[in-house]
Amino acid sequence: MHVFMLNRDKKKRIIKKYQVHEGDTGSTEVQVAILSAEIDELAIHLKMHPKDHSSRRGLLRKVGERRRLLRYLKKENAASYEELVKKLKLKQAKQLLQQKPDTDVDVPEEEITDVEDEPETEQ
C-alpha cells in the first residue's frame, strides 16, 4: 500500500525552502508549497491508478485548500503571492505574465498603422 504523505526529509526541505523566517513551519507560503508537493504525488499515483476514486477525492480536497490559501495570500500580500506562484510554477504564474505586458518597448506612432477592411466581393 502506498502512503501519500510526504516523507519527513522531503517535508523539511520544502519548509526550509519556502519559510518566511527562521522557525517558520506554518505560514501560508509553506502550507501552499507542502500542498503542491502532495498534489504532485497524488497526481502521479492517479495516473497509475485511474480508478482510485478515494485518492481522487483527496486530491480535489487538497487542490481546493491550496486555492483558498492562494486567494488569501493574494489578498494579504500580493508580492509574496506572485513570488510563490512563480517559484512553484503554477498556472497562475502564466496568467501573471500575460497580464503584465512589456512596458519597456515604446512603439512610435508612425509604426502604428490602421488596417482598412477590404471590400467584400460577392460570389
C-alpha positions in Angstrom: 0.0 0.0 0.0 1.3 3.4 -1.0 1.3 6.2 1.6 0.5 9.6 0.1 2.1 11.7 2.8 5.4 13.4 2.2 8.3 11.7 4.0 9.9 13.7 6.8 13.1 14.7 4.9 11.2 15.9 1.8 8.8 17.9 4.0 11.7 19.5 5.9 13.4 20.5 2.6 10.2 22.2 1.4 9.7 24.0 4.7 13.3 25.2 4.6 13.0 26.4 1.0 9.7 28.4 1.4 9.8 29.6 5.1 9.4 33.3 5.6 11.6 33.5 8.7 13.7 31.1 10.8 11.5 28.5 12.6 8.5 29.2 10.3 6.6 25.9 9.7 3.0 27.1 9.2 3.0 30.3 7.1 0.7 30.4 4.1 3.7 30.1 1.8 4.9 26.9 3.5 1.4 25.4 3.6 0.9 26.1 -0.2 4.3 24.6 -1.0 3.6 21.4 1.0 0.1 21.1 -0.6 1.7 21.5 -4.0 4.1 18.6 -3.3 1.3 16.4 -2.0 -0.8 17.3 -5.1 2.1 16.3 -7.4 2.5 12.9 -5.7 -1.2 12.2 -5.8 -1.4 13.1 -9.5 1.4 10.6 -10.2 -0.5 8.0 -8.2 -3.7 8.7 -10.1 -2.0 8.3 -13.4 -1.0 4.8 -12.4 -4.4 4.0 -10.7 -7.1 5.9 -12.6 -10.0 4.1 -10.8 -8.8 5.1 -7.3 -11.7 7.4 -6.6 -10.9 7.9 -2.9 -7.5 9.3 -3.7 -9.0 11.5 -6.4 -11.3 12.9 -3.8 -8.3 13.6 -1.6 -6.6 15.3 -4.5 -9.5 17.5 -5.2 -9.7 18.4 -1.5 -6.0 19.4 -1.5 -6.4 21.4 -4.7 -9.3 23.3 -3.1 -7.4 24.0 0.1 -4.4 25.3 -1.9 -6.7 27.5 -4.0 -8.2 29.0 -0.8 -4.8 29.6 0.7 -3.5 31.3 -2.5 -6.6 33.5 -2.6 -5.9 34.6 1.0 -2.2 35.2 0.2 -3.1 37.2 -2.9 -5.4 39.4 -0.8 -3.0 39.9 2.1 0.4 40.0 0.4 0.3 40.3 -3.4 4.1 40.4 -3.8 4.6 37.2 -1.8 1.8 35.6 -3.8 3.4 36.4 -7.2 6.9 35.2 -6.0 5.4 31.9 -4.6 3.4 31.2 -7.7 6.4 31.7 -9.9 8.6 29.5 -7.7 6.1 26.7 -7.7 5.4 27.1 -11.4 1.7 27.1 -11.0 -0.8 28.1 -13.8 -1.3 31.4 -12.1 2.3 32.4 -13.0 1.4 32.2 -16.7 -1.6 34.4 -16.1 0.5 36.9 -14.2 3.0 37.1 -17.1 0.2 37.6 -19.6 -1.4 40.3 -17.5 1.8 42.3 -17.4 2.7 43.3 -20.9 6.2 44.6 -21.5 6.2 48.3 -21.0 9.8 48.7 -21.9 9.1 48.7 -25.6 7.9 52.0 -27.0 6.4 51.9 -30.4 6.5 55.2 -32.3 3.1 56.4 -33.6 4.4 56.3 -37.2 4.8 52.5 -37.0 1.2 52.0 -35.8 -0.9 51.8 -39.0 -4.6 51.4 -39.4 -5.7 48.4 -41.3 -8.5 49.2 -43.7 -11.0 46.5 -44.4 -11.0 45.2 -48.0 -14.4 45.4 -49.7 -16.3 42.2 -49.7 -16.8 40.5 -53.1 -20.0 38.7 -53.9 -19.7 35.2 -55.3 
